[in-house]
């Protein structure tokens, strides 16, 4: 968490910096990053509404493209957690439209398409991912193989998928371990 575990204080301080210099992309990006950290902590606590509010506030900060894309990616992961799959798809598609080279968005969208049975769309995202990040594409390929060769019944999307959060703003995955 920001500022020694106190994101609310950090947010207030950074908001003051943004007021003093509203054109500072660096300050707005930092504000977005702190909101993202707050959202991830709230998500781990199971407070989805507050996590969504923090992600949306981070997006409203209008930081640089990388921060904004990461916030949108994480918001789409939250939509999956809330079982709002169409909103998640739309959000990831928008992230990819703005930055076709964001591997997390391709990975997540491919996983969601795959679990919904849209194998053609999943394949399209997989090959796009392969051109951007071969290691992440390998993880996705391994995942798909495990699912296809499993004799178990597939659990619901919310418990089956480990979506990729942005490494820019989070460590590891966005969703807590119960979302795997």
C-alpha positions in Angstrom: 0.0 0.0 0.0 1.0 3.5 -0.5 2.6 5.8 2.1 3.3 3.0 4.6 -0.1 1.3 4.3 -2.2 4.5 4.4 -3.6 5.1 0.9 -6.2 7.6 2.0 -3.5 9.9 3.3 -1.4 9.4 0.2 -4.5 10.1 -2.0 -5.2 13.4 -0.2 -1.6 14.5 -0.5 -1.4 13.6 -4.2 -4.8 15.3 -4.9 -3.3 18.5 -3.4 -0.3 18.2 -5.8 -2.7 17.7 -8.7 -4.7 20.8 -7.7 -1.4 22.8 -7.6 -0.3 21.5 -11.0 -3.3 20.0 -12.8 -1.2 19.5 -16.0 1.2 17.2 -14.2 0.8 13.8 -15.8 3.2 12.4 -13.3 1.1 13.5 -10.3 -2.1 12.3 -12.0 -0.4 9.0 -12.8 0.8 8.6 -9.2 -2.8 9.3 -8.0 -4.1 6.6 -10.4 -1.5 4.1 -9.1 -2.4 4.8 -5.5 -6.1 4.3 -6.2 -5.2 1.0 -7.9 -3.3 -0.2 -4.9 -6.2 0.8 -2.7 -8.6 -1.1 -5.0 -6.4 -4.2 -4.9 -6.4 -4.2 -1.1 -10.2 -3.7 -1.0 -10.6 -6.5 -3.6 -8.6 -8.9 -1.4 -10.9 -8.0 1.5 -13.9 -8.8 -0.7 -15.2 -5.3 -0.8 -16.0 -5.2 -4.5 -18.1 -2.0 -4.5 -15.3 0.0 -2.8 -12.7 -1.6 -5.1 -14.7 -0.5 -8.1 -15.0 3.0 -6.8 -11.3 3.2 -6.3 -10.6 1.9 -9.8 -13.0 4.4 -11.3 -11.5 7.2 -9.3 -8.1 6.2 -10.6 -9.3 6.3 -14.1 -10.8 9.7 -13.5 -7.4 10.9 -12.4 -6.4 10.8 -16.1 -2.8 9.6 -15.6 -0.6 8.4 -18.4 -1.7 5.8 -20.9 0.0 2.9 -19.1 -1.6 3.7 -15.8 -5.0 4.2 -17.3 -4.8 1.0 -19.3 -3.8 -0.9 -16.2 -6.7 0.5 -14.2 -9.2 -0.4 -17.0 -7.6 -3.9 -17.2 -8.1 -4.4 -13.5 -11.6 -3.0 -13.6 -12.4 -5.6 -16.3 -11.1 -8.3 -13.9 -13.4 -6.9 -11.2 -16.3 -7.2 -13.7 -15.5 -10.9 -14.1 -15.5 -11.3 -10.3 -19.0 -9.6 -10.3 -20.1 -11.9 -13.1 -20.5 -9.0 -15.5 -18.8 -10.8 -18.3 -20.1 -8.6 -21.2 -18.8 -5.5 -19.5 -15.4 -7.2 -18.9 -15.2 -8.1 -22.6 -16.1 -4.6 -23.7 -13.6 -3.1 -21.3 -10.7 -5.4 -22.5 -11.6 -4.7 -26.1 -11.4 -1.0 -25.4 -8.0 -1.4 -23.7 -6.7 -3.4 -26.7 -8.1 -0.8 -29.1 -6.1 1.9 -27.3 -3.0 -0.2 -26.9 -2.9 -3.4 -29.0 0.4 -4.4 -27.2 -1.0 -4.8 -23.7 -0.4 -8.5 -23.0 -2.6 -8.7 -19.9 -5.7 -7.6 -21.8 -5.1 -10.1 -24.5 -4.5 -12.9 -22.0 -7.6 -12.1 -20.0 -9.8 -11.7 -23.0 -8.5 -15.0 -24.4 -9.3 -16.8 -21.1 -12.8 -15.3 -21.0 -13.6 -16.2 -24.6 -12.2 -19.7 -24.0 -14.3 -20.3 -20.9 -17.4 -19.1 -22.8 -16.7 -21.5 -25.6 -15.8 -18.9 -28.2 -12.7 -20.7 -29.3 -12.2 -18.7 -32.5 -12.1 -15.4 -30.6 -9.9 -17.0 -27.9 -7.5 -18.2 -30.6 -7.3 -14.7 -32.1 -6.4 -13.2 -28.8 -3.9 -16.0 -28.1 -2.0 -15.4 -31.4 -2.1 -11.6 -30.7 -0.6 -12.3 -27.3 2.0 -14.7 -28.7 3.3 -11.8 -30.9 3.6 -9.6 -27.8 4.7 -11.8 -24.9 5.6 -15.4 -25.7 6.0 -16.4 -22.1 2.5 -15.2 -21.2 1.2 -17.0 -24.3 2.9 -20.1 -23.0 1.1 -19.8 -19.7 -2.2 -19.4 -21.5 -1.4 -22.4 -23.7 -0.5 -24.5 -20.6 -3.8 -23.4 -18.9 -5.8 -24.4 -21.9 -4.1 -27.8 -22.1 -4.9 -28.5 -18.4 -8.5 -27.6 -18.9 -8.9 -29.7 -22.0 -7.2 -32.8 -20.4 -9.0 -32.5 -17.0 -11.6 -35.1 -16.2 -13.2 -32.8 -13.7 -16.2 -30.6 -14.5 -15.2 -27.1 -15.2 -16.2 -24.7 -12.3 -17.7 -21.3 -13.0 -15.6 -18.7 -14.6 -15.2 -16.7 -11.4 -13.4 -19.6 -9.7 -11.6 -21.1 -12.6 -9.6 -18.2 -14.1 -6.6 -16.4 -12.8 -6.8 -13.1 -14.6 -3.6 -11.1 -15.1 -3.5 -7.7 -13.4 -1.1 -5.1 -14.6 2.5 -5.7 -13.4 2.9 -2.0 -13.7 0.7 -1.4 -10.7 0.1 -4.7 -9.0 2.2 -7.7 -8.1 1.0 -10.9 -9.7 -2.6 -11.3 -10.4 -5.5 -8.9 -9.7 -7.8 -11.5 -8.2 -7.3 -13.1 -4.8 -6.5 -16.8 -4.6 -10.1 -17.8 -4.2 -10.7 -16.6 -7.7 -8.5 -19.3 -9.2 
